[in-house]
Amino acid sequence: MAVNPADELTEMAQEELNAACALTWPELKRITPWGDSFEGFAPSGRTVEVERRYLWAHDPAGAIVVEVEVRDPATRTGVEARALLHAPG
């Protein structure tokens, strides 16, 4: 069964976002603002670029925006997933 390339990027972005959001609030605060990128492999075996960004939100103040982008440089396509995290309490 063939994998739809766009669906594959979307799934990867969501999985990476879930991992990025799994940090505790103190860990998130310690690394924000920060970002990194790395080369990875999609389930189909193609090479993709993955970028994570942790940014302070402007609205609401004090929240953290977590963004993940998965790009396929060969096809010049990409998908982004985003979450807004609030301080506990």
Buried (B, 14 or more C-beta within 10 A) or exposed (E): EEEEBEEBBBBBBBBBBEEBBEBEEEEBBEEBEEEEEEEEEBEEEBEBBBBBBBBEBEEEEEBBBBBBBBBBEEEEEBBBBEEEBEEEE
